[in-house]
Amino acid sequence: MTVASKAPEYIRRISPYEPGKPIGELAREMGIPEAGIVKLASNENPLGMSSLAKEAAAAALVAGERYPDGNAFDLKAALCSRFGVQPDQLVIGNGSNDVLELAARAFLGAGRSAVFSQHAFAVYALSTNATGAVGIEVPAKNFGHDLQAMAAAIRPDTRIVFIANPNNPTGTFLDGAAIEAFLASVPSDVLVVLDEAYTEYLGAQQRYDSLAWLPRFPNLLVSRTMSKAYGLAGLRVGYGIGHPEVADLMNRVRQPFNVSSVALAAAVAALSDVEFLERTADLNSRGMAQITEALAELSLEWIPSAGNFLAFKVGDAAAVNRALLQQGVIVRPIAGYGLPEWLRVSIGLPEENARFIAALRQALS
């Protein structure tokens, strides 16, 4: 009998999250110079960080010997100004993953359950299982959330429903009216976690104001991240906005200094750089068109995406992925999401997209 064997069974059965392959790892494996590798696997911003965020991060590093502000006063003030909410509605996380896990820790546990969709973000199941709760996976509808089926799956012991909009890794989108109707149908003692990690990429016709629903639905938590459109993936900043009572419970289980001073400063500056966000959305729109046109020419199926990535079907995805890696192009296999014939590609710079398209042509030939 080992010490590991005494860990809770629900911990031992968890399959670890598998991130996108790092550039350095592929360089070591294939003997390819890092400069010759294109990574389009992790939905990162190809423009990098806002210059304002870089300057703020550098300035904050000067005081790196000091602990960060555990209450994130400046970031909360910026978020309140931007979104018209109050500080006691906010939870600041080490990326939005942290926010999702804080919700699970605060509201789940043995004898409780959480509902989420098939083909949805892996962290929903991971954070649920880590608390000893039961995950209820609802079959997807057209690769996305079947809200009617998810409402029907709620049990008396259900404490959280996770919804990703847009959904990762499939990119599917639910219009605001559908989500609002779903909220009205959910019992008031079930927390609905609306994960809007990619909301900044939505087109004008798709946008809805989930924060306006908070006064009517105190069981709603909106989770967002600075990792995607804002380009702060390496710094890890996310936030949740909900009812003060919900935020209070989550903050009770939050680590005291879960976001660094450098990350906090960069996030405040990034929020103010509207021009950078506009350039990011425009680049993504043009890149999405560039890649979908190529997929159409190759007669490949893809799932229309509202995010900064695209899932496409190639048949033997493992073989195609190996062929892409051999050419120094990293995309994301999504067999772990129940899509073994599909790959996911992040939208990059025009030249990166072109490199991916050329490599894909060769991989399929």
Stockholm file with secondary structure:
# STOCKHOLM 1.0

chainA/1-365         MTVASKAPEYIRRISPYEPGKPIGELAREMGIPEAGIVKLASNENPLGMSSLAKEAAAAALVAGERYPDGNAFDLKAALCSRFGVQPDQLVIGNGSNDVLELAARAFLGAGRSAVFSQHAFAVYALSTNATGAVGIEVPAKNFGHDLQAMAAAIRPDTRIVFIANPNNPTGTFLDGAAIEAFLASVPSDVLVVLDEAYTEYLGAQQRYDSLAWLPRFPNLLVSRTMSKAYGLAGLRVGYGIGHPEVADLMNRVRQPFNVSSVALAAAVAALSDVEFLERTADLNSRGMAQITEALAELSLEWIPSAGNFLAFKVGDAAAVNRALLQQGVIVRPIAGYGLPEWLRVSIGLPEENARFIAALRQALS
#=GR chainA/1-365 SS CCTGGGSCHHHHTCCCCCCCCCHHHHHHHHTCCGGGCEECSSCCCTTCSCHHHHHHHHHHHTTTTSCCCTTCHHHHHHHHHHHCCCGGGEEEESSHHHHHHHHHHHHCCTTCEEEEETTSCHHHHHHHHHTTCEEEEECCBTTBCCHHHHHHHCCTTEEEEEEESSCTTTCCCCCHHHHHHHHHHSCTTSEEEEECTTGGGCCTTTCCCGGGGTTTCTTEEEEEESSSTTCCTTTCCEEEEECHHHHHHHHHHSCTTCSCHHHHHHHHHHHHCHHHHHHHHHHHHHHHHHHHHHHHHTTCCEECCSSSEEEEECSSHHHHHHHHHHTTEECEECGGGTCTTEEEEECCCHHHHHHHHHHHHHHHC
#=GC SS_cons         CCTGGGSCHHHHTCCCCCCCCCHHHHHHHHTCCGGGCEECSSCCCTTCSCHHHHHHHHHHHTTTTSCCCTTCHHHHHHHHHHHCCCGGGEEEESSHHHHHHHHHHHHCCTTCEEEEETTSCHHHHHHHHHTTCEEEEECCBTTBCCHHHHHHHCCTTEEEEEEESSCTTTCCCCCHHHHHHHHHHSCTTSEEEEECTTGGGCCTTTCCCGGGGTTTCTTEEEEEESSSTTCCTTTCCEEEEECHHHHHHHHHHSCTTCSCHHHHHHHHHHHHCHHHHHHHHHHHHHHHHHHHHHHHHTTCCEECCSSSEEEEECSSHHHHHHHHHHTTEECEECGGGTCTTEEEEECCCHHHHHHHHHHHHHHHC
//
